[in-house]
Amino acid sequence: MTSTNLSPIPHASSRNAFPLVAGLAVALTLGAGVGVVAATQPRVLDAATAPVPATVTVTAEATPAPTVTVPAPPVTSGRAVPATPANRFADGTYLVGTEVEAGSYRSPGPAPGGNGHCYWARLRTGGVSKILADQLTTGAARFTTRRGEYLQVAGCEFSLSP
C-alpha cells in the first residue's frame, strides 16, 4: 500500500521551494529596476555614434553679365596688309585695292610641283552668290579685277599685265 501524508506539516520538498520562488521574485524586480534606470538616464555618445548635423545649401541667382558688342574683323587673307598693294601674288584670298592692285592679271599656267591645275575667282563681299567669275585651267590664265572685290587664287602665280 502507498502512504499518503495527511499531516498538517508540509512535505520536505515544499519547504525547499520557497527560497527558489523568493530568489526569482527578487531577480525579476532588480532586472525591471535596472531597465527603468537605464531608460531614464542620458547616454554618452562617442564620435562614431554621434548624429551628423544636416548640411543646407542655398543657391543664389547670378546677375547676368553686361553684353559687349564687338564688331567682326574684316575678311582678309590672314597676312599683314602691305603698305602698297602687290602686283604679283600666288595662292590665297586678297582684297583688291588693299592687298593687290586692281587691273588685269595673267599667269603662264599651273605652278611647277603642284597638282597641274590653276584656279582663280573674283568674289563679291555679299549677296547670294559670291562668285562673280572664276576659271579652272591647266594652261595660261587671264582676268581683270576691280577695287573692292576679293580675289582667290590656287595652284598658280599671277602678275599684273603691263
C-alpha positions in Angstrom: 0.0 0.0 0.0 1.1 3.5 -0.6 1.4 6.0 2.0 -0.2 9.4 1.8 0.9 12.3 4.0 -2.2 13.8 5.6 -0.4 15.7 8.4 -0.6 19.5 8.7 3.2 19.7 8.4 4.3 20.5 4.9 6.3 18.0 3.0 10.1 18.5 2.9 10.2 19.2 -0.8 7.7 22.1 -0.4 9.8 23.8 2.2 12.8 23.8 -0.2 10.7 25.6 -3.0 10.2 28.8 -1.0 13.8 30.1 -1.3 13.7 29.4 -5.1 10.5 31.3 -5.6 11.7 34.2 -3.5 15.0 34.4 -5.4 13.2 34.5 -8.7 10.9 37.4 -7.5 13.9 39.4 -6.3 15.8 38.9 -9.6 12.8 39.9 -11.6 12.3 43.1 -9.5 16.0 44.0 -9.8 16.0 43.5 -13.6 13.0 45.7 -14.0 14.6 48.4 -11.9 17.8 48.4 -13.9 15.8 48.6 -17.1 13.9 51.6 -15.9 17.0 53.4 -14.7 18.9 52.7 -17.9 15.9 54.1 -20.0 15.8 57.4 -18.0 19.5 58.2 -17.8 21.0 60.2 -20.7 23.5 58.3 -22.9 27.0 59.5 -23.6 27.8 59.3 -27.4 31.2 58.9 -28.8 32.3 60.5 -32.2 31.4 57.3 -34.1 27.8 57.2 -33.0 27.1 60.9 -32.7 24.4 62.2 -35.2 25.7 64.2 -38.2 24.3 67.7 -38.5 22.4 68.4 -41.6 24.0 70.5 -44.4 21.9 73.2 -46.0 22.9 74.5 -49.5 21.5 77.9 -50.6 21.8 78.8 -54.3 21.7 82.5 -55.2 20.7 83.7 -58.6 23.5 85.2 -60.6 23.2 88.6 -62.1 23.6 88.5 -65.9 26.9 89.9 -67.2 26.7 93.0 -69.3 26.5 92.5 -73.1 29.5 93.7 -75.0 29.2 94.0 -78.8 32.5 93.7 -80.7 32.5 94.3 -84.5 33.6 91.4 -86.6 37.0 91.8 -88.2 37.1 92.2 -91.9 37.6 89.1 -94.1 41.2 89.0 -95.3 43.8 86.5 -96.3 45.3 86.4 -92.8 48.5 88.1 -93.9 49.6 91.6 -92.8 48.3 94.2 -95.2 51.2 95.6 -97.3 51.8 99.4 -97.3 51.2 99.3 -101.1 49.1 96.7 -102.9 51.0 93.9 -104.5 51.2 93.4 -108.3 52.3 89.8 -108.1 50.8 87.0 -105.9 50.1 83.3 -105.6 47.8 81.1 -103.5 45.4 82.9 -101.2 42.4 85.3 -101.0 43.1 89.0 -101.4 41.1 92.3 -101.1 41.6 94.2 -104.4 42.8 97.8 -103.9 44.2 97.0 -100.4 46.2 93.8 -100.7 46.6 93.6 -104.5 46.3 96.3 -107.2 43.1 96.5 -109.3 43.8 95.7 -113.0 44.4 92.9 -115.5 46.5 89.9 -114.4 48.0 86.9 -116.2 49.6 83.6 -115.4 51.7 81.3 -117.6 49.8 78.3 -116.0 50.0 75.9 -113.0 52.9 76.2 -110.7 55.6 73.5 -111.0 55.3 70.7 -108.4 51.6 71.5 -107.9 48.6 69.4 -108.9 48.6 70.6 -112.6 45.6 73.0 -112.2 45.3 76.8 -111.9 42.2 78.3 -110.3 41.1 81.9 -109.9 37.9 83.5 -108.7 36.6 87.1 -108.4 34.3 87.3 -105.4 31.9 90.0 -104.1 31.5 90.8 -100.4 27.8 90.0 -100.0 24.8 88.6 -101.8 23.5 85.1 -102.6 26.3 84.1 -105.0 29.7 85.5 -104.1 31.4 84.3 -107.3 31.4 87.0 -110.0 33.7 85.0 -112.3 36.1 82.0 -112.0 38.2 79.6 -114.0 40.0 76.3 -113.5 42.6 75.6 -116.2 45.7 73.5 -116.9 47.2 76.3 -119.1 47.6 80.1 -119.1 45.0 82.2 -117.4 44.0 85.9 -117.6 41.4 88.1 -115.7 40.7 91.7 -114.8 39.6 92.7 -111.3 38.2 95.9 -109.7 38.7 97.6 -106.4 36.5 96.3 -103.5 36.3 92.7 -104.9 38.0 89.8 -103.4 40.3 87.6 -105.5 41.0 83.9 -104.7 43.9 82.1 -106.4 45.1 78.5 -106.1 47.8 76.5 -107.8 49.5 79.3 -109.8 51.1 82.7 -109.7 49.7 85.9 -111.3 51.4 89.2 -112.1 49.9 92.5 -113.2 49.8 92.8 -117.0 51.8 95.7 -118.5 
